[in-house]
């Protein structure tokens, strides 16, 4: 499994970028006609405790859903925090396992990651870029669907691509560089399977919901 730099912007990626609306709603941000939506949370990581879900950190007195902000759940970092601007690798592997059955092109997928991150693998730097809302220049990479869980960094850190798009455009995965979660747009069956998977913390969303404010900062 290897991510490769794309030398030209694939039509499915350019079409997605062109269709993104200015509104900060999930449906405008992941413009897939007739799609169902889900928000997938990165697990909470800590140097002193096992991986945890947002719901377990919140406890029984707070109900986590697709509109929850991280600082609604935890007002400090004593219990760790989710990864930001990267999809947790284990969660990514679970998503890939589910989404593979919902595209005709699992071996031909495209992955986007913000070009401003430091530490990229040298062989990925030549990739072509495209701008996504809100003014984010993104490197375009290609590979098999399973490559979405691969690190783009030279160091042992585990930053993974923020956006996934199969060549047939059957579903979309993505969020902004500040995201501690990702949104998935796909068929009802695909979304139902994500919601039912015990290895993923996910909450049903709607196209009219806003992208979580703390995860979607305007261009500066």
C-alpha positions, 0 to 999 in steps of 0.5 A: 500500500503506497500513496502516490503524488497525483500529477494532474487533478482528477475530474472527480476531485475538481468536480467536488471542489467546484460544487462546494458551496460558500455556506458552512453546512455539511451538505455544501461542504461535502456536495454529494447529491442525495447523500446521507451523512455521518460525523465520525469522531477521532478517539481521545488520545492520552499518554497516560490512558487508553484510547477513549470515545467522546461519549465516555469522556463526557460521561452520562450527564451529557449526550454527544451527537453530531453537533457536539464540540470537543470543549462541550465534552472536556474543558481541559486536556487532562484526559487527552484530546482527539487528533486534529487535522488528521483521521485517526489511523485505526478509525481510518482502517475501519472506515476503509473496510466499510466503504470498500463495498460501496464503490466500484473503484476501491483500487483507485481513490484520491486523498487530499491533505493540506500542503501547509503541514510540515514533515511530508514525505519527500516523494509526496511534495511534487503532488498537484494541488487544488483549493478547497473551501475555505481557501485551503490548498490541498495536495492530491494523492492517489492510491488504494482505499486502504492507503487512506490510513497511511501516514504522509509524514517522514517522522513516526507521527501518524498524520493521515489524509483529511479527504478521501474521494473514490474515482467513481465519486460514490462517497466523500470523506473530509473535514477542515485542517482543524477538524477533530472529526470527519464527515462522510457522505454516502448511501443510506446503507453505507452510513448505516454500516458506519453507525453500526460499527463498534470500532467507530464512534459516529453520529448521524448528521444532516446536510443542513447542519453546520460544520462544527465551528471549532473545526472549520476556521475561515481562511486567514 
